[in-house]
Structures are given as C-alpha cells and as structure tokens.
C-alpha cells in the first residue's frame, strides 16, 4: 500500500532538512515543499496561529514508523504533524517508481 505523508515545519530550512533526511534514507520517493501555509490550532489550551511550510511526501505504508522516527530527530516541534493518508489508486508507472525509489 502507498501513502501520502503530511509534515508541517516551522520554516524553509527545517522543511529542506527533513526532506533531505527522508530522501537520503530512501524512506520517501519525493517531497513537495509548499510555503506559506497559514495554520490555526489549539496548543496548551490556547488558540494559536503560525505560518508554516508543508511537506507532502509519497512513500510506502511499511516505511511510516521509520519516517516518524527520522522526522522527530530533525524537527523543532514538541509534537510535529506527521500524518498519512492512503493512496487508493494511482498511475501504475508512478507507483512502481515509488517502490523503486524507496527502501525495500
């Protein structure tokens, strides 16, 4: 099974660092970095807001626990957003590329 993983970061440098770590370890096939995400959330009993960067990574579900571990080492947040959603269908050559680009 394939997944898309969403990871928000505090800034561009952190997004670059996290994506490089995941790519170098072959835990993801690719990461898109989107700047200027306006986030609203509850933190320590208060409503907060932040300007963040969003990583969208494509990978295999079997690698998710390793991704979480790697991200937590690089991330500045106490509780980083690291969530996955399933890819229910996809272009077969692209899905094959994900398999060939990630750790077996």
N, C-alpha and C positions, 0 to 999 in steps of 0.2 A: 504494500500500500504506500501511496505517496502522500505527502503533506506539504502545506504552506505554513511557515512559521513566521509569526509577527513578533518583532522585538523593537521596543521603543528605547531610544537613548537620549541622553541629556544634550549632546552636541555632535557635530560632524566628526570630530576626531574620535570620539567613542564609537560612533557608527562604523567608521573605517577600521578601527582596531578590532571590533567584534567580528565584522565580516571577514577580515583578513585571517583571524584566528580560525574561524569556521571553515573557510576555504582551504587554508593551508593544511588543516587536519582532514580535509575531504569529507567533512560532515554535511556539507551542503553543496549543491551543484552551482548555485548562483545566489546572489543577494542584490536586490534593488534597494537603493537608499533614497528615501523621499524626505526632503527638507520641509520645514515649516509646518509641522503637524501641530495644531492647537489642541491640546489635551485638557480636559476637565475631569476632576476625580476627587474622591474622598481620601484624605491622608491624615492620620492621627486625629480623627474626629472633626476635621475641618474640610470645607470645600476648597480645593486648590486649582490652579491652572498653570500650565507650563507650555513653552514652545519646545517641541521635541523633534527628533529625527526618527523615522520609521524604517526598519529593515524588513523586507519581505523576502524570505528565503525559501527555496524549493529543495526538497530532500525526500528521504525515505523515512517512514514512521519508525523503523527499527533503530534509527540514529537519534531519536528525540532525547532520550535520557543523557546521552553524551553531549548533545547540543546544550542542554540546560546546564550541565556541569561546566562546560567551556565558557558559556556566557557569564555565569556567576563569577568566574575568576577575573573576567575583564571588565565587568560592569560596575558603575559607580552607585547604582541604586541599592537600597536595602532589599527591596522586593522588585526585581526587574520584571517587566512584562515579557513573558516567553510563552506564547500560546500557539497551538497548532490547530489547523482545520484540515479535514481530509480533502484530497483531490479526488472527486468521484469519477471524473473522466478526463481524458487528455489526448492530445495528438501523439500517437504511438512513437514516432521518432523522437519527440521531445522527452517522453517518459523513459525511453531507452537511454537517452543522453543523461538523464538524472541518474539512472542506475550506473552507467559507465563513468560518471564524474564523481561519484561518492564512494566512500569506503565500503568494502564488502565484508 
